[in-house]
Amino acid sequence: MNLTKVLIVGGYGTVGSQIAKILHDRHPTLELLLGGRSAGKSFPFTSTRLKPFLLDISNLILSPMLPMI
């Protein structure tokens, strides 16, 4: 089965982990990438469809194609 990837920024926090759980339970075709500054944190729940995604904007290099916000 091909899973659709969804990045949840702040996926280890209170709100992000609740969003991850709801999406996980309601949409079995999603692979959830939990974005956070620390890759060593434990997942909010256990599933083979959860993947860590290291995300630290202090080292972010924006592409010239992206608009500055």
Phi and psi in radians as a Rosetta constraint file:
Dihedral C 1 N 2 CA 2 C 2 CIRCULARHARMONIC -1.478 0.35
Dihedral N 2 CA 2 C 2 N 3 CIRCULARHARMONIC 2.094 0.35
Dihedral C 2 N 3 CA 3 C 3 CIRCULARHARMONIC -1.661 0.35
Dihedral N 3 CA 3 C 3 N 4 CIRCULARHARMONIC 2.464 0.35
Dihedral C 3 N 4 CA 4 C 4 CIRCULARHARMONIC -1.482 0.35
Dihedral N 4 CA 4 C 4 N 5 CIRCULARHARMONIC 2.248 0.35
Dihedral C 4 N 5 CA 5 C 5 CIRCULARHARMONIC -1.541 0.35
Dihedral N 5 CA 5 C 5 N 6 CIRCULARHARMONIC 2.364 0.35
Dihedral C 5 N 6 CA 6 C 6 CIRCULARHARMONIC -2.270 0.35
Dihedral N 6 CA 6 C 6 N 7 CIRCULARHARMONIC 2.182 0.35
Dihedral C 6 N 7 CA 7 C 7 CIRCULARHARMONIC -1.602 0.35
Dihedral N 7 CA 7 C 7 N 8 CIRCULARHARMONIC 2.189 0.35
Dihedral C 7 N 8 CA 8 C 8 CIRCULARHARMONIC -1.912 0.35
Dihedral N 8 CA 8 C 8 N 9 CIRCULARHARMONIC 1.866 0.35
Dihedral C 8 N 9 CA 9 C 9 CIRCULARHARMONIC -1.291 0.35
Dihedral N 9 CA 9 C 9 N 10 CIRCULARHARMONIC 2.243 0.35
Dihedral C 9 N 10 CA 10 C 10 CIRCULARHARMONIC 1.363 0.35
Dihedral N 10 CA 10 C 10 N 11 CIRCULARHARMONIC 0.513 0.35
Dihedral C 10 N 11 CA 11 C 11 CIRCULARHARMONIC -1.164 0.35
Dihedral N 11 CA 11 C 11 N 12 CIRCULARHARMONIC -0.207 0.35
Dihedral C 11 N 12 CA 12 C 12 CIRCULARHARMONIC -1.642 0.35
Dihedral N 12 CA 12 C 12 N 13 CIRCULARHARMONIC -0.216 0.35
Dihedral C 12 N 13 CA 13 C 13 CIRCULARHARMONIC -1.384 0.35
Dihedral N 13 CA 13 C 13 N 14 CIRCULARHARMONIC -3.125 0.35
Dihedral C 13 N 14 CA 14 C 14 CIRCULARHARMONIC -1.074 0.35
Dihedral N 14 CA 14 C 14 N 15 CIRCULARHARMONIC -0.931 0.35
Dihedral C 14 N 15 CA 15 C 15 CIRCULARHARMONIC -1.236 0.35
Dihedral N 15 CA 15 C 15 N 16 CIRCULARHARMONIC -0.788 0.35
Dihedral C 15 N 16 CA 16 C 16 CIRCULARHARMONIC -1.050 0.35
Dihedral N 16 CA 16 C 16 N 17 CIRCULARHARMONIC -0.705 0.35
Dihedral C 16 N 17 CA 17 C 17 CIRCULARHARMONIC -1.219 0.35
Dihedral N 17 CA 17 C 17 N 18 CIRCULARHARMONIC -0.575 0.35
Dihedral C 17 N 18 CA 18 C 18 CIRCULARHARMONIC -1.184 0.35
Dihedral N 18 CA 18 C 18 N 19 CIRCULARHARMONIC -0.722 0.35
Dihedral C 18 N 19 CA 19 C 19 CIRCULARHARMONIC -1.090 0.35
Dihedral N 19 CA 19 C 19 N 20 CIRCULARHARMONIC -0.745 0.35
Dihedral C 19 N 20 CA 20 C 20 CIRCULARHARMONIC -1.049 0.35
Dihedral N 20 CA 20 C 20 N 21 CIRCULARHARMONIC -0.767 0.35
Dihedral C 20 N 21 CA 21 C 21 CIRCULARHARMONIC -1.127 0.35
Dihedral N 21 CA 21 C 21 N 22 CIRCULARHARMONIC -0.762 0.35
Dihedral C 21 N 22 CA 22 C 22 CIRCULARHARMONIC -1.112 0.35
Dihedral N 22 CA 22 C 22 N 23 CIRCULARHARMONIC -0.833 0.35
Dihedral C 22 N 23 CA 23 C 23 CIRCULARHARMONIC -1.093 0.35
Dihedral N 23 CA 23 C 23 N 24 CIRCULARHARMONIC -0.721 0.35
Dihedral C 23 N 24 CA 24 C 24 CIRCULARHARMONIC -1.048 0.35
Dihedral N 24 CA 24 C 24 N 25 CIRCULARHARMONIC -0.815 0.35
Dihedral C 24 N 25 CA 25 C 25 CIRCULARHARMONIC -1.240 0.35
Dihedral N 25 CA 25 C 25 N 26 CIRCULARHARMONIC -0.583 0.35
Dihedral C 25 N 26 CA 26 C 26 CIRCULARHARMONIC -1.620 0.35
Dihedral N 26 CA 26 C 26 N 27 CIRCULARHARMONIC -0.351 0.35
Dihedral C 26 N 27 CA 27 C 27 CIRCULARHARMONIC -2.318 0.35
Dihedral N 27 CA 27 C 27 N 28 CIRCULARHARMONIC 1.542 0.35
Dihedral C 27 N 28 CA 28 C 28 CIRCULARHARMONIC -1.203 0.35
Dihedral N 28 CA 28 C 28 N 29 CIRCULARHARMONIC -0.125 0.35
Dihedral C 28 N 29 CA 29 C 29 CIRCULARHARMONIC -1.689 0.35
Dihedral N 29 CA 29 C 29 N 30 CIRCULARHARMONIC 0.190 0.35
Dihedral C 29 N 30 CA 30 C 30 CIRCULARHARMONIC -1.776 0.35
Dihedral N 30 CA 30 C 30 N 31 CIRCULARHARMONIC 2.401 0.35
Dihedral C 30 N 31 CA 31 C 31 CIRCULARHARMONIC -1.799 0.35
Dihedral N 31 CA 31 C 31 N 32 CIRCULARHARMONIC 2.145 0.35
Dihedral C 31 N 32 CA 32 C 32 CIRCULARHARMONIC -1.744 0.35
Dihedral N 32 CA 32 C 32 N 33 CIRCULARHARMONIC 2.099 0.35
Dihedral C 32 N 33 CA 33 C 33 CIRCULARHARMONIC -1.681 0.35
Dihedral N 33 CA 33 C 33 N 34 CIRCULARHARMONIC 1.986 0.35
Dihedral C 33 N 34 CA 34 C 34 CIRCULARHARMONIC -1.588 0.35
Dihedral N 34 CA 34 C 34 N 35 CIRCULARHARMONIC 1.904 0.35
Dihedral C 34 N 35 CA 35 C 35 CIRCULARHARMONIC -1.538 0.35
Dihedral N 35 CA 35 C 35 N 36 CIRCULARHARMONIC 2.356 0.35
Dihedral C 35 N 36 CA 36 C 36 CIRCULARHARMONIC -2.880 0.35
Dihedral N 36 CA 36 C 36 N 37 CIRCULARHARMONIC 2.966 0.35
Dihedral C 36 N 37 CA 37 C 37 CIRCULARHARMONIC -1.344 0.35
Dihedral N 37 CA 37 C 37 N 38 CIRCULARHARMONIC -0.338 0.35
Dihedral C 37 N 38 CA 38 C 38 CIRCULARHARMONIC -2.162 0.35
Dihedral N 38 CA 38 C 38 N 39 CIRCULARHARMONIC 1.988 0.35
Dihedral C 38 N 39 CA 39 C 39 CIRCULARHARMONIC -1.310 0.35
Dihedral N 39 CA 39 C 39 N 40 CIRCULARHARMONIC -0.236 0.35
Dihedral C 39 N 40 CA 40 C 40 CIRCULARHARMONIC -1.481 0.35
Dihedral N 40 CA 40 C 40 N 41 CIRCULARHARMONIC -0.089 0.35
Dihedral C 40 N 41 CA 41 C 41 CIRCULARHARMONIC -1.216 0.35
Dihedral N 41 CA 41 C 41 N 42 CIRCULARHARMONIC 2.642 0.35
Dihedral C 41 N 42 CA 42 C 42 CIRCULARHARMONIC -1.427 0.35
Dihedral N 42 CA 42 C 42 N 43 CIRCULARHARMONIC 2.669 0.35
Dihedral C 42 N 43 CA 43 C 43 CIRCULARHARMONIC -1.212 0.35
Dihedral N 43 CA 43 C 43 N 44 CIRCULARHARMONIC 2.640 0.35
Dihedral C 43 N 44 CA 44 C 44 CIRCULARHARMONIC -1.194 0.35
Dihedral N 44 CA 44 C 44 N 45 CIRCULARHARMONIC -0.353 0.35
Dihedral C 44 N 45 CA 45 C 45 CIRCULARHARMONIC -2.744 0.35
Dihedral N 45 CA 45 C 45 N 46 CIRCULARHARMONIC 2.919 0.35
Dihedral C 45 N 46 CA 46 C 46 CIRCULARHARMONIC -1.686 0.35
Dihedral N 46 CA 46 C 46 N 47 CIRCULARHARMONIC 2.267 0.35
Dihedral C 46 N 47 CA 47 C 47 CIRCULARHARMONIC -2.899 0.35
Dihedral N 47 CA 47 C 47 N 48 CIRCULARHARMONIC 2.573 0.35
Dihedral C 47 N 48 CA 48 C 48 CIRCULARHARMONIC -1.305 0.35
Dihedral N 48 CA 48 C 48 N 49 CIRCULARHARMONIC -0.198 0.35
Dihedral C 48 N 49 CA 49 C 49 CIRCULARHARMONIC -1.634 0.35
Dihedral N 49 CA 49 C 49 N 50 CIRCULARHARMONIC 0.101 0.35
Dihedral C 49 N 50 CA 50 C 50 CIRCULARHARMONIC -1.747 0.35
Dihedral N 50 CA 50 C 50 N 51 CIRCULARHARMONIC 2.344 0.35
Dihedral C 50 N 51 CA 51 C 51 CIRCULARHARMONIC -2.340 0.35
Dihedral N 51 CA 51 C 51 N 52 CIRCULARHARMONIC 2.470 0.35
Dihedral C 51 N 52 CA 52 C 52 CIRCULARHARMONIC -1.327 0.35
Dihedral N 52 CA 52 C 52 N 53 CIRCULARHARMONIC 2.608 0.35
Dihedral C 52 N 53 CA 53 C 53 CIRCULARHARMONIC -2.465 0.35
Dihedral N 53 CA 53 C 53 N 54 CIRCULARHARMONIC 1.878 0.35
Dihedral C 53 N 54 CA 54 C 54 CIRCULARHARMONIC -1.253 0.35
Dihedral N 54 CA 54 C 54 N 55 CIRCULARHARMONIC 2.159 0.35
Dihedral C 54 N 55 CA 55 C 55 CIRCULARHARMONIC -2.443 0.35
Dihedral N 55 CA 55 C 55 N 56 CIRCULARHARMONIC 1.913 0.35
Dihedral C 55 N 56 CA 56 C 56 CIRCULARHARMONIC -2.342 0.35
Dihedral N 56 CA 56 C 56 N 57 CIRCULARHARMONIC 1.854 0.35
Dihedral C 56 N 57 CA 57 C 57 CIRCULARHARMONIC -1.282 0.35
Dihedral N 57 CA 57 C 57 N 58 CIRCULARHARMONIC -0.173 0.35
Dihedral C 57 N 58 CA 58 C 58 CIRCULARHARMONIC -1.209 0.35
Dihedral N 58 CA 58 C 58 N 59 CIRCULARHARMONIC -0.328 0.35
Dihedral C 58 N 59 CA 59 C 59 CIRCULARHARMONIC -1.988 0.35
Dihedral N 59 CA 59 C 59 N 60 CIRCULARHARMONIC 0.359 0.35
Dihedral C 59 N 60 CA 60 C 60 CIRCULARHARMONIC -1.369 0.35
Dihedral N 60 CA 60 C 60 N 61 CIRCULARHARMONIC 2.295 0.35
Dihedral C 60 N 61 CA 61 C 61 CIRCULARHARMONIC -1.936 0.35
Dihedral N 61 CA 61 C 61 N 62 CIRCULARHARMONIC 2.010 0.35
Dihedral C 61 N 62 CA 62 C 62 CIRCULARHARMONIC -1.402 0.35
Dihedral N 62 CA 62 C 62 N 63 CIRCULARHARMONIC 2.425 0.35
Dihedral C 62 N 63 CA 63 C 63 CIRCULARHARMONIC -1.235 0.35
Dihedral N 63 CA 63 C 63 N 64 CIRCULARHARMONIC 2.525 0.35
Dihedral C 63 N 64 CA 64 C 64 CIRCULARHARMONIC -1.080 0.35
Dihedral N 64 CA 64 C 64 N 65 CIRCULARHARMONIC -0.290 0.35
Dihedral C 64 N 65 CA 65 C 65 CIRCULARHARMONIC -1.386 0.35
Dihedral N 65 CA 65 C 65 N 66 CIRCULARHARMONIC -0.308 0.35
Dihedral C 65 N 66 CA 66 C 66 CIRCULARHARMONIC -1.535 0.35
Dihedral N 66 CA 66 C 66 N 67 CIRCULARHARMONIC 2.403 0.35
Dihedral C 66 N 67 CA 67 C 67 CIRCULARHARMONIC -1.266 0.35
Dihedral N 67 CA 67 C 67 N 68 CIRCULARHARMONIC 2.517 0.35
Dihedral C 67 N 68 CA 68 C 68 CIRCULARHARMONIC -1.365 0.35
Dihedral N 68 CA 68 C 68 N 69 CIRCULARHARMONIC 2.338 0.35
